[in-house]
Amino acid sequence: MEALRKIDIKYVKGIGPKRAELLTKQLDIHTAYDLVHHFPTSYLDRSTFYSIRDLTADMPTIQVCGRFVSLNVLGEGARMRLVGLFSDGSATMEVVWFQSIKTIRKNIILGEQYVLFGKPGMFNGRPQLVHPEVDTLKTAATRQGMRGVYPLTETLRNRGIGTRQLQEWISNVLSSRPKFSENLPPSVLEQYRLMGADDAIRQLHHPTSPDLLKKARERMKFEELFMIQVDMLRRARRRKMATDGFRFTRVGNFFNNFYNTCLPFPLTNAQKRVIKEIRANCNTGHQMNRLVQGDVGSGKTLVALMAMLLALDNGFQACLMAPTEILATQHYETLSKMAAAAGVNVRLLTGSTRKRDRESIHAGLADGSLHILVGTHAVLEDPVKFQNLGLVVIDEQHRFGVAQRARLWAKNSIPPHVLVMTATPIPRTLAMTVYGDLDVSVIDELPPGRKPVTTLLRYDNAREQVYRGIGRQLAEGRQVYIVYPLIEENEKLDLRSLTEGYEDICEIFNNYRVAFVHGKLKPEEKDHQMNLFASGKAQILVATTVIEVGVNVPNATTMVIENAERFGLSQLHQLRGRVGRGAAQSYCILMSKVKLAKETRERLELMTQTTDGFRIAEADMKFRGPGDIEGTMQSGMPFNLHVANLATDGQIIALARTAAEALLDADPELQHPANVPFRIALESAVSRTADWSQIS
């Protein structure tokens, strides 16, 4: 395998410098190794021949065998086309080309037998093939059976590079290699009964049976995921051993006073468990890097506060960083309210903090009188210097750049402990990859007394009924969110816009004050509108998804989400979490058009059946794939996934994790001779990826 990594793609037979440049730019293929690991995403069956008389437009790709009866060039200039009449004895069909006309006309001989392969269509009631592949009988014989379809770009297709060309080049590499060496440790191959590397690579490109193809795909999926798990676990273990951390040995007055006199409600068992995990982590002498994952309303902020109180009891300061000013302000108000009676000094630092207040904050940080600083990116600025920063809490950390977060670690001589919070539930198996190098704590209980939000699916024809329900909530003194997917009307999309909706709501509920907020508002105007709603001066808030996080209005009991079919399940769940924060029963109304695709209707109906964020996250991955979740990875993946799929291969992820832990337990540095080939392959794969594990 290592030899292939050293062969530039331009030296592969049939490619050359110009095509190599295209492949590198379009598919990130640099070497012969990259080429043979560019696997098909699907397969076509070329084992069956069809009769022209049996062809229909709804068939997938087919192949027919026969002769060209005629072949004519029609039209001129841009409208020029090559039209052939093809017969297999049962019927005739039209075959059309719009490109490479001279070459195709020159190579086809009337009366000779050919095999055509393509997607059939109908033209004037007769079967037609447009731009089919044309093979002689001899060539077609080598293409029978299952045939891979390779991922390509439109640019490559326009330059004449298609699946056939890729397959030929890959075949040239495969034929030049007597056998591909094995990367995986023998113990792993044997325990999980995996196909060997050579067989797997060749079967993926040239499968000889569906069963062997399945085994080949399983093997390559396992290898990709196993490499990721070993890489993440090895770096995490090294970091724990190499990175010193402050010891939080005392539980003192700050923690005890708060717990005994200020706790707003009894801790759930899940919260107690997570606090114990944090305490144990902060007393090892190594830096903590822990993720606290909890559903909306599960009490993550309270757990974070108690962790920060532990820091204070041990002579350290703490910092909480949030991605937006609205969310930072929300955290500041929550923490100040809860911790003030315990004598904790909490301040807020954002981009809009006045100069005089900034100077006061800087002084308090320097002399240690300021215990907890809450802020946005502003806390990263050079003038912000702590006397003794011991704990950093980051909310929704994927919204911060890695290099930005690194600046926080440099604010003490020893990196502070790190506690990451996310309200985006991530399925357990996916979390092994997304947060594979973090210790993970899960708060899987809601505080007692919180009523589940009732979620209803309503269609546009029931809008008056929905408005009557809103009116009843407003009459009882409650507040209402109405969320739109767009700011302004878009003629191309049949969606209700915020500006149109705002005017309608103002007219329908003219006895109530309506605030509005969206991402394009200036920060000061956005804050003003949000404060109108949060203070109760406005009873209705018309908004885009800017309110997805960071809004806590216990008096808001109803949320209406327009065009709910346009949102992912996880986003709908986040939005729904804005209500149900008080004692009153709350409602989430999903508004949708009547005509929906079956899958879309199933998604929305699932929202009405459960408030379990983890179940919703599982379903969202199955419906939409891992999508943005993959983009939240802390350390980057060792290489792109060619075969494995984070959304659907959860079982293999779990197996790969178990195998990786066992391997590193037995051979932490992969020094055993049997593991050396795997170590070399792993290090070669990750050599192009920056190592950010120290600041995860």
HELIX and SHEET records of a PDB file:
HELIX    1   1 GLU A    2  ARG A    5  1                                   4    
HELIX    2   2 ILE A    9  TYR A   11  5                                   3    
HELIX    3   3 GLY A   16  LEU A   27  1                                  12    
HELIX    4   4 ALA A   32  VAL A   36  1                                   5    
HELIX    5   5 ILE A   52  ASP A   54  5                                   3    
HELIX    6   6 GLY A   77  ARG A   79  5                                   3    
HELIX    7   7 ILE A  101  ASN A  107  1                                   7    
HELIX    8   8 LEU A  137  ALA A  141  1                                   5    
HELIX    9   9 GLU A  154  ASN A  158  1                                   5    
HELIX   10  10 THR A  163  SER A  176  1                                  14    
HELIX   11  11 PRO A  186  GLN A  191  1                                   6    
HELIX   12  12 ALA A  197  HIS A  205  1                                   9    
HELIX   13  13 PRO A  210  ALA A  242  1                                  33    
HELIX   14  14 ASN A  253  ASN A  257  1                                   5    
HELIX   15  15 PHE A  258  CYS A  262  3                                   5    
HELIX   16  16 ASN A  269  ASN A  281  1                                  13    
HELIX   17  17 LYS A  300  ASP A  313  1                                  14    
HELIX   18  18 GLU A  325  ALA A  339  1                                  15    
HELIX   19  19 ALA A  340  ALA A  342  5                                   3    
HELIX   20  20 LYS A  355  ASP A  367  1                                  13    
HELIX   21  21 HIS A  377  LEU A  380  5                                   4    
HELIX   22  22 GLN A  397  ARG A  399  5                                   3    
HELIX   23  23 VAL A  402  TRP A  409  1                                   8    
HELIX   24  24 ARG A  428  VAL A  434  1                                   7    
HELIX   25  25 ASP A  460  ALA A  462  5                                   3    
HELIX   26  26 ARG A  463  ALA A  475  1                                  13    
HELIX   27  27 LEU A  498  ILE A  508  1                                  11    
HELIX   28  28 PRO A  523  ALA A  534  1                                  12    
HELIX   29  29 THR A  545  ILE A  547  5                                   3    
HELIX   30  30 ALA A  564  ARG A  566  5                                   3    
HELIX   31  31 LEU A  569  ARG A  576  1                                   8    
HELIX   32  32 LYS A  598  GLN A  609  1                                  12    
HELIX   33  33 GLY A  613  ARG A  624  1                                  12    
HELIX   34  34 GLY A  627  THR A  632  5                                   6    
HELIX   35  35 GLY A  650  ALA A  666  1                                  17    
HELIX   36  36 PRO A  673  ASN A  675  5                                   3    
HELIX   37  37 VAL A  676  VAL A  686  1                                  11    
HELIX   38  38 SER A  693  ILE A  695  5                                   3    
SHEET    1   A 2 SER A  42  ASP A  45  0                                        
SHEET    2   A 2 MET A 146  VAL A 149 -1                                        
SHEET    1   B 7 PRO A 120  PHE A 123  0                                        
SHEET    2   B 7 ARG A 126  VAL A 130 -1                                        
SHEET    3   B 7 THR A  92  TRP A  97  1                                        
SHEET    4   B 7 ARG A  81  SER A  87 -1                                        
SHEET    5   B 7 ILE A  62  LEU A  74 -1                                        
SHEET    6   B 7 GLN A 113  GLY A 118 -1                                        
SHEET    7   B 7 GLU A 133  THR A 136 -1                                        
SHEET    1   C 7 VAL A 346  LEU A 349  0                                        
SHEET    2   C 7 ILE A 372  GLY A 375  1                                        
SHEET    3   C 7 GLN A 317  MET A 321  1                                        
SHEET    4   C 7 LEU A 389  ASP A 395  1                                        
SHEET    5   C 7 HIS A 417  THR A 422  1                                        
SHEET    6   C 7 ASN A 289  GLY A 294  1                                        
SHEET    7   C 7 ASP A 439  ILE A 443  1                                        
SHEET    1   D 6 THR A 454  TYR A 459  0                                        
SHEET    2   D 6 TYR A 587  SER A 592  1                                        
SHEET    3   D 6 ALA A 556  ILE A 561  1                                        
SHEET    4   D 6 GLN A 479  VAL A 483  1                                        
SHEET    5   D 6 ILE A 540  ALA A 543  1                                        
SHEET    6   D 6 VAL A 514  VAL A 517  1                                        
END                                                                             
